[in-house]
């Protein structure tokens, strides 16, 4: 549960709510510390880490698209990022609740980069 919620805390602390670099730092730290001793925490921390990396990549692409279009693309990317931010928050809370219940949660639309 803490692996999922640490992403929200990390995003808030870095003042870049939803896409802060620290959004995946919490799940990364929890995974690195507990991966050998607790299999469920290992699984869920990797899942949270992959989800936050995926959304970080998405945000980077959106910002790059905005810059490449000299700011004109912001009319498309800003609403997309707002919707993605809400989706990120909802899925993160659902994952934390499921993990608290002891159920392994799989985020949809996630690149499984950390295995």
N, C-alpha and C positions, 0 to 999 in steps of 0.2 A: 504494500500500500504506500509506504514512504517513497519508494522509487518513483511511483506515478505522481504523487503530490509534490515531491521535491522539484519537479519540472516547473510547476506553477510558482513555487516559492522562488526558484532561480530566476524565472522570467520577471517576477515582481521586483526582486532585489536589484536587478540590473536596469530597472526603469524602462525596459524594452518589452513590456508585457506582450506575451504570446510568441515573440520571436527572438528573445534575448539569447546570447551565446551561453548563458548559464542555464538555460532551459534543459540542456542535456548534460550539464555538469553533475547535477544531483544523481540522476540515474546511473551515470558513469561511475561515480564514487561508490555508490551502493553496490553496483555490480562488481567492481574491482575488489571490494572488501569482503563480500559475502558469497562470491561465485563458487568457491570450493567447499563451503560448509553448509549452505542451505540451497538445495536444488530449486525449490519454488521461488525463492528470492532471485536466484540466478536467472530463471526463466522470465520472470516479470520485469526485472531490471533491464534485461536485454530487450524485451519488448518495448518498454518505455524509452530506452535509449534509441532504438531504431525508429520509433515513431517521431521523436523529437528531432533526430537527424533528418528524417524525411521532410518534416515541416520546415526545418532550417534551409534545406536545399530549395524547397518551393519558394520561401520568402526571398532567398538570394536571387532566384530566377526572376521573380516579380520586380525586385529592385533593379536588376540589370535591364529588364525590359523597359522600365520607366526611364532609366538613364539613356539607353540607346535611342529611345524615341524623343529625347530632349524634353522630357516631362509631359509630353502629350499623352503617353500611355498611362499616366496616373489615373485617368478617368476610367480605365479598365482595371488596372492593377490594384488600385486602392479598394474598390468594392470587393474584388476577389480576395484580397488579403483580410479584409474585415470578416467576410464569410468564413474563410479558412481559420481565422482566429477563434471565432465562435465554435466552429466544429472541433478545433483543437481542444478548447476548454471543456466542451461537453464530453468528448471521448476520454479525456484525461480523468475527469471526475467519474465517469462510468467505470473506467479501468480500476481506479482506486477503490471504488465500492466493491467491485467483483473480487479484487485481490484481498480485500478485508474479509470477504466471505469465504476465501480459500479457493476460489474458482479462477483458473487460468484464463486470462482475457487476451484476445488477439485483436489488435487494432486493424481496421480496414485500411486499404490504400497505403500500406507501409512497405517500404523497401527493407528487406531483411539483410542489412549490411553486416551486423555483428551477429555471429553465429555461435 
